[in-house]
Amino acid sequence: MVPLGWVGGVVGFILAAVISLYANTLVAKLHEFGGNRHIRYRDLAGFVYGPKAYYLTWALQYVSLFMINAGYIMVSGQALKVEMTH
């Protein structure tokens, strides 16, 4: 995000948040499927695709939560440090 500057970086973050919200809204509409209400993505995946998909979705959600989000925060902090020193 450093090459974008403050305005471009903030706009990029807001755009990413909007896209993420839209994608989650689309998936949330699927939570009622086959006459059953599923409260988690992995429950829905298990119902639609079987037990292997349930465990795969469980693993991917936790990888996303801990690895991607934590890494994104660290990279963002480094980018802000670089921006402030220039």
Sequence and secondary structure as in RCSB ss.txt:
>XXXX:A:sequence
MVPLGWVGGVVGFILAAVISLYANTLVAKLHEFGGNRHIRYRDLAGFVYGPKAYYLTWALQYVSLFMINAGYIMV
SGQALKVEMTH
>XXXX:A:secstr
 GGGHHHHHHHHHHHHHHHHHHHHHHHHGGGEETTEE SSHHHHHHHHH HHHHHHHHHHHHHIIIIIHHHHHHH
HHHHHHHHHH 
